[in-house]
C-alpha cells in the first residue's frame, strides 16, 4: 500500500504542530483522516502541544468549571494526563457537580497530588472507583454521590488518613464495607445510602470517634449493630431498609447524647419495646423503628 501524502511529504512534528493550534474540542476529530494522523494525534506529545495553547494556567481551585474542564471527561487518557499535570497540578479543590458529566472517573487524577477536596456528585459517571484516588494522601473531602458507579469500595480507601467526608450514596456499589475505613480516623461524614452493599457493618465503623453522620440506608447489610454506643459524637444514624438482625441495643442508643435523628426501620431487629416511652427518644428530632420484630 502506498504511503499517504502525510507520511510521504510531512514529518510528524510538523503535523502535530499544525494541528496543535486547533481547539481541543475539534482537534481530536481529525484523527479520522487517516491512520498516520490518528497515530500522530494520539500521543502525549501532541496532547501537551495542543493543550498548552488553550489551557489557562494551573489554579488552586476549580469551583466554576470552564468548557475545557467539562470536556476533559470525554478525552482519551493522554489528554487527561496532560490536563491534570498542566491545569490541576497545584489544585486543592476540584468541584464539577451537577454538570451531566459522562464517562468514568479518570485514573489521571492521580497526578493531582495537592487535592484536598474532590466533588464529582450528581453526574452520570460510570465504571468503578479507581484505585488511584486512594493514593491522594491529602484528600479530606470525596464526594462521588448520585452517579452510576458500580463495583466495590477499594480497601485502599484506608490510605486516606485525612479523609473527613466520604459520600458514595446513590450509586450501584456492591460488596462489603471495607474494614480499612476504620483507618480514616478523621472521618465525620460517611454516606453510603442507596447502594447494594452487603455483609455486616464492620465494628471498625463504630470505632470512628469523630463520626457525626452515618448513612447506610437502603442496602443489603446484615448482622447485628453491637458497638454503636461508641459513637459519642454521632448526630445522625440511618440504617433503615437493610437486613440487620439481633436485639435492638437500647442501652447503647441511650448513651448517645448528641443523637438527634435515628432510622432503624425496615430491618429484622427484635426485642421488647420499653413499657414507658424513653426520655432519650423524646429529645430526638426524628426516629423510626417500624418494620421490625419488636414487641
SEROTOR-528948 format. One record per residue: z, x, y of N, C-alpha, C in turn. Coordinates in nm, 2 decimals, padded with zeros to 4 digits. Layout:
<recs>
REC:n.z:n.x:n.y:ca.z:ca.x:ca.y:c.z:c.x:c.y
REC:Z:X:Y:Z:X:Y:Z:X:Y
...
</recs>
This chain:
<recs>
REC:n.z:n.x:n.y:ca.z:ca.x:ca.y:c.z:c.x:c.y
REC:00.00:00.09:-00.12:00.00:00.00:00.00:00.00:00.09:00.12
REC:-00.09:00.06:00.22:-00.10:00.14:00.34:00.02:00.12:00.43
REC:00.07:00.22:00.50:00.19:00.21:00.58:00.16:00.12:00.70
REC:00.26:00.05:00.75:00.24:-00.04:00.87:00.22:00.05:00.99
REC:00.17:-00.01:01.10:00.15:00.06:01.22:00.28:00.13:01.27
REC:00.39:00.06:01.25:00.52:00.12:01.30:00.56:00.24:01.22
REC:00.53:00.24:01.09:00.56:00.35:01.00:00.47:00.47:01.04
REC:00.34:00.44:01.06:00.25:00.55:01.07:00.24:00.61:01.21
REC:00.27:00.53:01.32:00.25:00.57:01.45:00.38:00.60:01.54
REC:00.49:00.53:01.50:00.60:00.54:01.59:00.73:00.58:01.51
REC:00.80:00.68:01.56:00.92:00.73:01.49:01.03:00.62:01.50
REC:01.12:00.62:01.40:01.23:00.52:01.40:01.31:00.52:01.53
REC:01.34:00.64:01.58:01.43:00.64:01.70:01.37:00.57:01.82
REC:01.24:00.58:01.83:01.17:00.52:01.94:01.17:00.36:01.92
REC:01.15:00.32:01.80:01.15:00.18:01.77:01.29:00.12:01.80
REC:01.39:00.19:01.76:01.53:00.15:01.78:01.56:00.14:01.93
REC:01.51:00.24:02.01:01.54:00.24:02.15:01.47:00.13:02.22
REC:01.35:00.10:02.18:01.28:-00.02:02.24:01.35:-00.15:02.22
REC:01.38:-00.17:02.09:01.45:-00.30:02.06:01.59:-00.31:02.11
REC:01.65:-00.20:02.14:01.79:-00.20:02.19:01.81:-00.26:02.32
REC:01.70:-00.28:02.40:01.71:-00.35:02.53:01.69:-00.50:02.52
REC:01.67:-00.55:02.40:01.66:-00.69:02.38:01.80:-00.75:02.35
REC:01.84:-00.86:02.41:01.97:-00.91:02.39:02.00:-00.93:02.24
REC:02.12:-00.90:02.20:02.15:-00.91:02.05:02.12:-01.04:01.99
REC:02.14:-01.15:02.07:02.11:-01.28:02.01:01.96:-01.30:01.97
REC:01.87:-01.21:02.03:01.73:-01.22:01.99:01.69:-01.10:01.91
REC:01.75:-00.98:01.93:01.70:-00.86:01.87:01.70:-00.86:01.72
REC:01.80:-00.92:01.66:01.80:-00.93:01.51:01.70:-01.01:01.45
REC:01.64:-01.11:01.53:01.54:-01.19:01.47:01.41:-01.11:01.45
REC:01.39:-01.00:01.51:01.27:-00.92:01.49:01.28:-00.84:01.36
REC:01.38:-00.85:01.29:01.39:-00.78:01.16:01.29:-00.84:01.06
REC:01.24:-00.96:01.09:01.15:-01.03:01.00:01.00:-00.98:01.02
REC:00.98:-00.89:01.12:00.84:-00.85:01.14:00.78:-00.77:01.02
REC:00.86:-00.68:00.97:00.81:-00.60:00.85:00.93:-00.53:00.79
REC:00.91:-00.47:00.68:01.02:-00.40:00.61:01.08:-00.29:00.69
REC:00.99:-00.21:00.75:01.04:-00.09:00.82:01.12:-00.13:00.94
REC:01.08:-00.23:01.01:01.15:-00.28:01.13:01.29:-00.34:01.08
REC:01.29:-00.41:00.97:01.41:-00.46:00.91:01.51:-00.35:00.88
REC:01.46:-00.24:00.83:01.54:-00.12:00.80:01.59:-00.05:00.92
REC:01.51:-00.04:01.02:01.55:00.03:01.15:01.65:-00.05:01.22
REC:01.64:-00.18:01.22:01.73:-00.27:01.30:01.86:-00.31:01.22
REC:01.87:-00.26:01.10:01.99:-00.29:01.02:02.09:-00.18:01.02
REC:02.07:-00.07:01.08:02.16:00.04:01.08:02.27:00.03:01.18
REC:02.38:00.10:01.16:02.49:00.10:01.26:02.44:00.18:01.39
REC:02.35:00.27:01.37:02.30:00.34:01.48:02.23:00.25:01.58
REC:02.15:00.16:01.53:02.08:00.06:01.61:02.18:-00.04:01.67
REC:02.27:-00.08:01.59:02.37:-00.18:01.64:02.45:-00.12:01.76
REC:02.48:00.01:01.76:02.55:00.07:01.87:02.46:00.08:01.99
REC:02.33:00.12:01.97:02.24:00.13:02.08:02.22:00.00:02.15
REC:02.21:-00.11:02.07:02.19:-00.24:02.12:02.31:-00.30:02.20
REC:02.43:-00.28:02.13:02.55:-00.34:02.19:02.60:-00.27:02.31
REC:02.58:-00.14:02.32:02.62:-00.07:02.44:02.55:-00.12:02.56
REC:02.43:-00.17:02.55:02.35:-00.22:02.66:02.40:-00.36:02.71
REC:02.48:-00.43:02.63:02.52:-00.56:02.67:02.66:-00.59:02.66
REC:02.74:-00.52:02.59:02.88:-00.55:02.58:02.96:-00.51:02.70
REC:03.05:-00.59:02.75:03.15:-00.54:02.85:03.24:-00.43:02.80
REC:03.30:-00.36:02.89:03.39:-00.26:02.84:03.51:-00.32:02.76
REC:03.57:-00.23:02.68:03.68:-00.28:02.60:03.79:-00.34:02.69
REC:03.85:-00.44:02.64:03.96:-00.51:02.72:04.08:-00.53:02.63
REC:04.19:-00.56:02.70:04.32:-00.57:02.63:04.34:-00.71:02.57
REC:04.27:-00.81:02.63:04.29:-00.95:02.58:04.17:-01.03:02.59
REC:04.14:-01.10:02.48:04.02:-01.20:02.48:04.08:-01.34:02.47
REC:04.10:-01.40:02.59:04.15:-01.54:02.59:04.04:-01.63:02.62
REC:03.94:-01.59:02.70:03.82:-01.68:02.73:03.70:-01.60:02.67
REC:03.66:-01.63:02.55:03.56:-01.55:02.48:03.42:-01.57:02.55
REC:03.34:-01.46:02.56:03.21:-01.47:02.61:03.11:-01.52:02.50
REC:02.99:-01.54:02.53:02.89:-01.58:02.43:02.88:-01.48:02.32
REC:02.89:-01.35:02.35:02.88:-01.25:02.25:03.00:-01.25:02.16
REC:03.12:-01.28:02.22:03.24:-01.29:02.14:03.22:-01.40:02.03
REC:03.15:-01.51:02.06:03.13:-01.62:01.97:03.02:-01.58:01.87
REC:02.91:-01.51:01.92:02.80:-01.47:01.83:02.84:-01.37:01.73
REC:02.95:-01.29:01.76:03.00:-01.18:01.68:03.02:-01.23:01.53
REC:03.06:-01.35:01.51:03.10:-01.40:01.38:02.97:-01.43:01.29
REC:02.86:-01.43:01.35:02.73:-01.46:01.28:02.66:-01.33:01.25
REC:02.70:-01.22:01.31:02.63:-01.09:01.30:02.65:-01.03:01.16
REC:02.56:-00.94:01.12:02.58:-00.86:01.00:02.69:-00.76:01.02
REC:02.74:-00.70:00.91:02.85:-00.62:00.91:02.84:-00.50:01.00
REC:02.72:-00.43:01.01:02.71:-00.31:01.10:02.74:-00.35:01.25
REC:02.69:-00.47:01.29:02.71:-00.52:01.42:02.86:-00.55:01.45
REC:02.92:-00.61:01.35:03.06:-00.65:01.36:03.15:-00.52:01.38
REC:03.12:-00.42:01.30:03.20:-00.30:01.30:03.18:-00.23:01.44
REC:03.06:-00.22:01.49:03.04:-00.16:01.62:03.10:-00.24:01.73
REC:03.09:-00.37:01.72:03.15:-00.46:01.82:03.30:-00.44:01.83
REC:03.37:-00.43:01.71:03.52:-00.41:01.71:03.55:-00.27:01.77
REC:03.47:-00.17:01.74:03.50:-00.04:01.79:03.48:-00.03:01.94
REC:03.38:-00.09:01.99:03.35:-00.08:02.13:03.42:-00.18:02.22
REC:03.43:-00.31:02.17:03.48:-00.42:02.25:03.63:-00.44:02.23
REC:03.68:-00.42:02.11:03.82:-00.46:02.07:03.90:-00.34:02.04
REC:03.86:-00.22:02.07:03.93:-00.10:02.03:04.07:-00.09:02.09
REC:04.09:-00.16:02.21:04.22:-00.15:02.28:04.28:-00.29:02.30
REC:04.22:-00.39:02.23:04.26:-00.53:02.25:04.40:-00.56:02.18
REC:04.49:-00.63:02.25:04.61:-00.67:02.19:04.61:-00.81:02.15
REC:04.53:-00.90:02.22:04.53:-01.04:02.20:04.38:-01.08:02.18
REC:04.36:-01.14:02.06:04.22:-01.20:02.04:04.24:-01.35:02.00
REC:04.19:-01.43:02.09:04.21:-01.58:02.07:04.07:-01.64:02.08
REC:04.02:-01.69:01.97:03.90:-01.76:01.96:03.93:-01.89:01.88
REC:03.99:-01.99:01.95:04.04:-02.11:01.89:03.95:-02.23:01.93
REC:03.93:-02.32:01.83:03.85:-02.44:01.85:03.71:-02.42:01.92
REC:03.64:-02.32:01.86:03.51:-02.29:01.91:03.40:-02.32:01.80
REC:03.43:-02.39:01.70:03.34:-02.42:01.59:03.28:-02.30:01.53
REC:03.35:-02.19:01.53:03.30:-02.06:01.47:03.28:-02.08:01.32
REC:03.17:-02.03:01.27:03.14:-02.04:01.13:03.14:-01.90:01.07
REC:03.13:-01.89:00.94:03.13:-01.76:00.87:03.26:-01.73:00.81
REC:03.28:-01.60:00.78:03.41:-01.55:00.72:03.49:-01.47:00.82
REC:03.62:-01.45:00.79:03.70:-01.36:00.87:03.65:-01.22:00.85
REC:03.60:-01.15:00.95:03.53:-01.02:00.93:03.62:-00.91:00.88
REC:03.58:-00.83:00.79:03.66:-00.72:00.75:03.66:-00.61:00.86
REC:03.56:-00.62:00.95:03.56:-00.52:01.06:03.68:-00.53:01.15
REC:03.75:-00.64:01.14:03.87:-00.65:01.23:03.97:-00.53:01.20
REC:03.95:-00.46:01.09:04.04:-00.35:01.05:04.03:-00.24:01.16
REC:03.93:-00.24:01.24:03.91:-00.14:01.35:03.99:-00.18:01.47
REC:04.05:-00.30:01.47:04.13:-00.34:01.59:04.28:-00.31:01.57
REC:04.31:-00.18:01.56:04.44:-00.14:01.52:04.55:-00.18:01.62
REC:04.51:-00.21:01.75:04.61:-00.24:01.85:04.64:-00.39:01.86
REC:04.58:-00.47:01.77:04.60:-00.61:01.78:04.75:-00.65:01.75
REC:04.80:-00.73:01.84:04.94:-00.79:01.81:04.93:-00.94:01.79
REC:04.82:-01.00:01.84:04.81:-01.15:01.83:04.66:-01.18:01.79
REC:04.65:-01.26:01.68:04.51:-01.30:01.64:04.51:-01.45:01.61
REC:04.44:-01.52:01.69:04.44:-01.67:01.68:04.29:-01.71:01.66
REC:04.26:-01.75:01.54:04.13:-01.80:01.50:04.14:-01.94:01.44
REC:04.23:-02.02:01.49:04.26:-02.15:01.44:04.15:-02.25:01.49
REC:04.14:-02.36:01.41:04.06:-02.48:01.45:03.91:-02.44:01.46
REC:03.87:-02.37:01.36:03.72:-02.33:01.35:03.67:-02.38:01.21
REC:03.56:-02.32:01.17:03.50:-02.35:01.04:03.49:-02.23:00.95
REC:03.59:-02.14:00.96:03.58:-02.02:00.89:03.60:-02.05:00.74
REC:03.52:-01.98:00.66:03.53:-01.99:00.51:03.57:-01.86:00.45
REC:03.57:-01.86:00.31:03.60:-01.73:00.24:03.75:-01.71:00.23
REC:03.78:-01.59:00.19:03.92:-01.56:00.17:03.98:-01.48:00.29
REC:04.11:-01.47:00.28:04.18:-01.39:00.38:04.16:-01.24:00.35
REC:04.09:-01.16:00.43:04.06:-01.02:00.39:04.18:-00.94:00.39
REC:04.19:-00.85:00.29:04.30:-00.75:00.28:04.31:-00.67:00.40
REC:04.20:-00.65:00.47:04.21:-00.56:00.59:04.30:-00.61:00.70
REC:04.32:-00.74:00.71:04.41:-00.79:00.81:04.56:-00.75:00.78
REC:04.59:-00.72:00.65:04.72:-00.68:00.61:04.75:-00.54:00.65
REC:04.65:-00.47:00.70:04.68:-00.33:00.75:04.69:-00.32:00.90
REC:04.68:-00.43:00.97:04.70:-00.43:01.11:04.85:-00.43:01.14
REC:04.91:-00.31:01.14:05.05:-00.29:01.14:05.12:-00.34:01.26
REC:05.05:-00.36:01.37:05.11:-00.41:01.50:05.11:-00.56:01.51
REC:05.05:-00.63:01.42:05.03:-00.77:01.43:05.16:-00.85:01.43
REC:05.18:-00.93:01.53:05.30:-01.02:01.54:05.27:-01.16:01.52
REC:05.15:-01.21:01.56:05.11:-01.35:01.55:04.97:-01.36:01.48
REC:04.97:-01.43:01.37:04.85:-01.45:01.29:04.83:-01.60:01.27
REC:04.73:-01.66:01.33:04.70:-01.80:01.32:04.56:-01.82:01.27
REC:04.55:-01.86:01.14:04.42:-01.90:01.08:04.42:-02.04:01.04
REC:04.50:-02.12:01.10:04.51:-02.26:01.06:04.39:-02.35:01.09
REC:04.38:-02.46:01.02:04.27:-02.55:01.04:04.13:-02.49:01.03
REC:04.11:-02.43:00.91:03.98:-02.37:00.88:03.95:-02.42:00.74
REC:03.86:-02.34:00.67:03.82:-02.38:00.53:03.84:-02.26:00.44
REC:03.95:-02.19:00.46:03.97:-02.07:00.38:04.02:-02.11:00.24
REC:03.99:-02.03:00.15:04.03:-02.05:00.01:04.08:-01.92:-00.05
REC:04.12:-01.92:-00.18:04.18:-01.81:-00.24:04.33:-01.80:-00.21
REC:04.39:-01.69:-00.25:04.53:-01.68:-00.24:04.57:-01.60:-00.11
REC:04.70:-01.61:-00.08:04.76:-01.53:00.02:04.78:-01.39:-00.03
REC:04.72:-01.28:00.03:04.73:-01.15:-00.02:04.88:-01.10:-00.03
REC:04.91:-01.04:-00.14:05.05:-00.99:-00.15:05.08:-00.88:-00.05
REC:04.97:-00.81:00.00:04.98:-00.71:00.10:05.03:-00.76:00.24
REC:05.04:-00.90:00.25:05.09:-00.96:00.37:05.22:-00.90:00.41
REC:05.30:-00.85:00.31:05.43:-00.79:00.33:05.42:-00.66:00.41
REC:05.30:-00.60:00.43:05.29:-00.48:00.51:05.31:-00.51:00.66
REC:05.29:-00.64:00.70:05.30:-00.68:00.84:05.45:-00.70:00.88
REC:05.52:-00.59:00.90:05.66:-00.59:00.92:05.70:-00.64:01.05
REC:05.61:-00.65:01.15:05.64:-00.70:01.28:05.60:-00.85:01.30
REC:05.55:-00.91:01.19:05.50:-01.05:01.20:05.61:-01.14:01.23
REC:05.58:-01.22:01.34:05.68:-01.33:01.38:05.63:-01.47:01.35
REC:05.49:-01.49:01.35:05.43:-01.62:01.33:05.32:-01.60:01.23
REC:05.32:-01.68:01.12:05.21:-01.69:01.02:05.18:-01.84:01.01
REC:05.06:-01.87:01.05:05.01:-02.01:01.04:04.88:-02.01:00.96
REC:04.89:-02.07:00.84:04.78:-02.08:00.75:04.76:-02.22:00.71
REC:04.82:-02.32:00.78:04.82:-02.46:00.74:04.68:-02.52:00.75
REC:04.65:-02.62:00.68:04.53:-02.70:00.68:04.41:-02.61:00.64
REC:04.42:-02.55:00.53:04.31:-02.48:00.46:04.30:-02.52:00.32
REC:04.24:-02.44:00.24:04.23:-02.48:00.09:04.29:-02.36:00.01
REC:04.40:-02.30:00.06:04.45:-02.18:00.00:04.53:-02.22:-00.13
REC:04.52:-02.15:-00.23:04.58:-02.18:-00.36:04.67:-02.06:-00.41
REC:04.72:-02.08:-00.53:04.81:-01.97:-00.58:04.95:-01.99:-00.53
REC:05.03:-01.89:-00.56:05.17:-01.89:-00.53:05.20:-01.83:-00.39
REC:05.31:-01.86:-00.34:05.36:-01.79:-00.21:05.41:-01.65:-00.25
REC:05.35:-01.55:-00.20:05.39:-01.41:-00.24:05.53:-01.38:-00.20
REC:05.60:-01.32:-00.29:05.74:-01.28:-00.26:05.74:-01.18:-00.15
REC:05.63:-01.10:-00.13:05.63:-01.00:-00.03:05.65:-01.05:00.11
REC:05.63:-01.18:00.13:05.66:-01.24:00.26:05.80:-01.21:00.30
REC:05.89:-01.19:00.21:06.03:-01.16:00.24:06.04:-01.03:00.31
REC:05.94:-00.94:00.31:05.95:-00.82:00.38:05.92:-00.83:00.53
REC:05.87:-00.95:00.56:05.84:-00.98:00.71:05.96:-01.03:00.77
REC:06.06:-00.95:00.79:06.19:-00.99:00.83:06.20:-01.04:00.97
REC:06.10:-01.02:01.05:06.09:-01.07:01.19:06.04:-01.22:01.20
REC:06.00:-01.27:01.09:05.93:-01.40:01.08:06.02:-01.51:01.13
REC:05.97:-01.59:01.23:06.04:-01.71:01.27:05.96:-01.84:01.26
REC:05.83:-01.83:01.23:05.75:-01.95:01.22:05.66:-01.92:01.09
REC:05.67:-02.01:00.99:05.59:-02.00:00.87:05.54:-02.14:00.84
REC:05.40:-02.15:00.86:05.34:-02.28:00.84:05.23:-02.27:00.73
REC:05.25:-02.33:00.62:05.16:-02.32:00.51:05.13:-02.46:00.46
REC:05.15:-02.56:00.55:05.13:-02.70:00.51:04.98:-02.73:00.47
REC:04.96:-02.83:00.39:04.83:-02.89:00.36:04.74:-02.78:00.30
REC:04.78:-02.73:00.19:04.70:-02.64:00.11:04.71:-02.68:-00.03
REC:04.69:-02.58:-00.13:04.70:-02.61:-00.27:04.79:-02.51:-00.34
REC:04.90:-02.47:-00.26:04.99:-02.37:-00.31:05.07:-02.43:-00.43
REC:05.10:-02.35:-00.53:05.18:-02.39:-00.64:05.29:-02.29:-00.68
REC:05.36:-02.33:-00.78:05.47:-02.24:-00.82:05.60:-02.27:-00.74
REC:05.71:-02.20:-00.77:05.83:-02.22:-00.69:05.83:-02.15:-00.56
REC:05.92:-02.20:-00.47:05.93:-02.13:-00.34:06.01:-02.00:-00.37
REC:05.96:-01.89:-00.34:06.03:-01.76:-00.36:06.17:-01.76:-00.29
REC:06.27:-01.71:-00.36:06.40:-01.70:-00.29:06.40:-01.61:-00.17
REC:06.30:-01.52:-00.17:06.28:-01.43:-00.05:06.25:-01.50:00.08
REC:06.19:-01.62:00.06:06.17:-01.70:00.18:06.30:-01.75:00.25
REC:06.39:-01.79:00.16:06.52:-01.84:00.21:06.61:-01.73:00.26
REC:06.56:-01.60:00.24:06.64:-01.49:00.29:06.59:-01.44:00.43
REC:06.49:-01.51:00.49:06.44:-01.47:00.62:06.54:-01.52:00.72
REC:06.62:-01.43:00.77:06.73:-01.47:00.86:06.69:-01.53:00.99
REC:06.57:-01.49:01.04:06.52:-01.53:01.17:06.44:-01.65:01.17
REC:06.41:-01.71:01.05:06.32:-01.82:01.04:06.38:-01.95:01.11
REC:06.29:-02.00:01.20:06.32:-02.12:01.27:06.24:-02.25:01.22
REC:06.11:-02.22:01.19:06.03:-02.33:01.15:05.97:-02.30:01.01
REC:05.99:-02.38:00.91:05.94:-02.36:00.78:05.86:-02.49:00.74
REC:05.73:-02.48:00.73:05.64:-02.59:00.70:05.57:-02.56:00.57
REC:05.60:-02.63:00.46:05.54:-02.62:00.33:05.49:-02.76:00.28
REC:05.48:-02.85:00.37:05.45:-02.99:00.33:05.31:-02.99:00.26
REC:05.29:-03.09:00.17:05.16:-03.13:00.11:05.10:-03.01:00.04
REC:05.17:-02.96:-00.06:05.12:-02.86:-00.15:05.15:-02.90:-00.29
REC:05.16:-02.81:-00.39:05.19:-02.84:-00.52:05.31:-02.76:-00.57
REC:05.40:-02.73:-00.48:05.52:-02.65:-00.51:05.61:-02.71:-00.61
REC:05.68:-02.64:-00.69:05.77:-02.69:-00.79:05.90:-02.61:-00.79
REC:05.99:-02.64:-00.88:06.12:-02.57:-00.89:06.22:-02.63:-00.80
REC:06.33:-02.56:-00.79:06.45:-02.60:-00.71:06.44:-02.54:-00.57
REC:06.53:-02.58:-00.48:06.54:-02.53:-00.35:06.67:-02.47:-00.32
REC:06.73:-02.40:-00.42:06.85:-02.33:-00.40:06.84:-02.21:-00.30
REC:06.94:-02.19:-00.22:06.94:-02.08:-00.13:06.90:-02.11:00.01
REC:06.86:-02.24:00.03:06.81:-02.28:00.16:06.92:-02.28:00.27
REC:07.05:-02.28:00.22:07.16:-02.27:00.32:07.17:-02.13:00.39
REC:07.09:-02.03:00.35:07.10:-01.90:00.41:07.01:-01.90:00.54
REC:06.94:-02.00:00.57:06.85:-02.01:00.69:06.93:-02.05:00.81
REC:07.02:-01.97:00.86:07.12:-02.01:00.96:07.05:-02.05:01.09
REC:06.93:-02.00:01.12:06.87:-02.03:01.25:06.77:-02.15:01.24
REC:06.75:-02.20:01.12:06.64:-02.29:01.09:06.66:-02.42:01.18
REC:06.55:-02.47:01.23:06.55:-02.60:01.31:06.46:-02.70:01.24
REC:06.35:-02.66:01.18:06.26:-02.75:01.12:06.24:-02.71:00.97
REC:06.25:-02.80:00.88:06.22:-02.78:00.74:06.13:-02.89:00.69
REC:06.01:-02.86:00.65:05.92:-02.95:00.59:05.87:-02.91:00.45
REC:05.93:-02.98:00.35:05.89:-02.96:00.21:05.84:-03.08:00.15
REC:05.79:-03.18:00.23:05.75:-03.31:00.17:05.63:-03.30:00.09
REC:05.61:-03.40:00.00:05.49:-03.41:-00.08:05.46:-03.29:-00.16
REC:05.56:-03.25:-00.24:05.54:-03.14:-00.34:05.59:-03.20:-00.47
REC:05.63:-03.11:-00.56:05.68:-03.15:-00.69:05.82:-03.08:-00.71
REC:05.89:-03.07:-00.61:06.02:-03.00:-00.62:06.12:-03.08:-00.70
REC:06.20:-03.01:-00.78:06.29:-03.08:-00.87:06.44:-03.03:-00.85
REC:06.53:-03.09:-00.92:06.67:-03.05:-00.92:06.75:-03.13:-00.82
REC:06.87:-03.10:-00.82:06.96:-03.18:-00.73:06.94:-03.14:-00.58
REC:06.95:-03.23:-00.50:06.93:-03.21:-00.35:07.06:-03.13:-00.31
REC:07.04:-03.01:-00.24:07.16:-02.93:-00.21:07.23:-02.98:-00.08
REC:07.31:-03.08:-00.09:07.37:-03.14:00.02:07.46:-03.04:00.10
REC:07.54:-02.96:00.03:07.63:-02.87:00.09:07.56:-02.76:00.17
REC:07.45:-02.71:00.12:07.37:-02.61:00.18:07.30:-02.67:00.31
REC:07.25:-02.79:00.30:07.19:-02.85:00.42:07.29:-02.88:00.53
REC:07.40:-02.92:00.49:07.51:-02.95:00.58:07.55:-02.83:00.66
REC:07.53:-02.71:00.61:07.57:-02.58:00.67:07.47:-02.54:00.78
REC:07.36:-02.60:00.78:07.25:-02.56:00.88:07.28:-02.62:01.01
REC:07.35:-02.55:01.10:07.40:-02.61:01.22:07.29:-02.64:01.32
REC:07.18:-02.56:01.32:07.07:-02.58:01.41:06.96:-02.67:01.37
REC:06.97:-02.72:01.25:06.86:-02.81:01.19:06.85:-02.94:01.27
REC:06.72:-02.97:01.30:06.70:-03.10:01.37:06.60:-03.19:01.31
REC:06.51:-03.13:01.22:06.41:-03.21:01.15:06.41:-03.16:01.01
REC:06.41:-03.26:00.92:06.42:-03.23:00.77:06.33:-03.33:00.70
REC:06.23:-03.28:00.63:06.14:-03.37:00.55:06.14:-03.32:00.40
REC:06.21:-03.40:00.32:06.21:-03.37:00.17:06.15:-03.48:00.09
REC:06.08:-03.57:00.16:06.03:-03.69:00.09:05.92:-03.66:00.00
REC:05.90:-03.75:-00.10:05.79:-03.75:-00.19:05.79:-03.62:-00.28
REC:05.90:-03.60:-00.34:05.92:-03.49:-00.44:05.98:-03.55:-00.57
REC:06.04:-03.47:-00.65:06.11:-03.52:-00.77:06.26:-03.48:-00.77
REC:06.31:-03.48:-00.65:06.45:-03.44:-00.63:06.55:-03.55:-00.68
REC:06.66:-03.51:-00.73:06.75:-03.61:-00.79:06.89:-03.58:-00.73
REC:06.99:-03.66:-00.78:07.13:-03.65:-00.73:07.17:-03.78:-00.67
REC:07.29:-03.78:-00.62:07.35:-03.90:-00.56:07.35:-03.89:-00.41
REC:07.32:-04.00:-00.35:07.33:-04.01:-00.20:07.48:-04.03:-00.17
REC:07.53:-03.97:-00.06:07.67:-03.98:-00.03:07.71:-04.13:00.00
REC:07.83:-04.17:-00.04:07.87:-04.30:-00.01:07.88:-04.34:00.13
REC:07.92:-04.24:00.21:07.92:-04.26:00.36:07.81:-04.18:00.42
REC:07.76:-04.23:00.53:07.65:-04.16:00.59:07.70:-04.03:00.65
REC:07.64:-03.92:00.61:07.70:-03.79:00.65:07.68:-03.77:00.80
REC:07.78:-03.70:00.86:07.78:-03.68:01.00:07.67:-03.58:01.04
REC:07.64:-03.49:00.95:07.53:-03.39:00.98:07.40:-03.46:00.99
REC:07.37:-03.56:00.91:07.25:-03.63:00.92:07.23:-03.71:01.05
REC:07.34:-03.75:01.11:07.33:-03.82:01.24:07.28:-03.74:01.35
REC:07.31:-03.61:01.34:07.27:-03.52:01.45:07.12:-03.48:01.44
REC:07.05:-03.51:01.33:06.91:-03.48:01.32:06.83:-03.57:01.40
REC:06.72:-03.52:01.45:06.62:-03.60:01.53:06.54:-03.68:01.43
REC:06.50:-03.63:01.32:06.42:-03.70:01.22:06.44:-03.64:01.08
REC:06.44:-03.73:00.98:06.46:-03.68:00.84:06.41:-03.79:00.75
REC:06.38:-03.74:00.63:06.33:-03.84:00.52:06.35:-03.78:00.39
REC:06.42:-03.86:00.30:06.44:-03.83:00.16:06.36:-03.93:00.07
REC:06.28:-04.01:00.13:06.22:-04.12:00.05:06.12:-04.06:-00.06
REC:06.10:-04.14:-00.16:06.01:-04.10:-00.27:06.06:-04.00:-00.36
REC:06.20:-03.99:-00.38:06.26:-03.90:-00.48:06.33:-03.99:-00.58
REC:06.42:-03.93:-00.66:06.50:-04.00:-00.76:06.65:-04.00:-00.73
REC:06.68:-04.02:-00.60:06.82:-04.02:-00.56:06.88:-04.16:-00.59
REC:07.01:-04.15:-00.62:07.08:-04.28:-00.65:07.20:-04.29:-00.56
</recs>
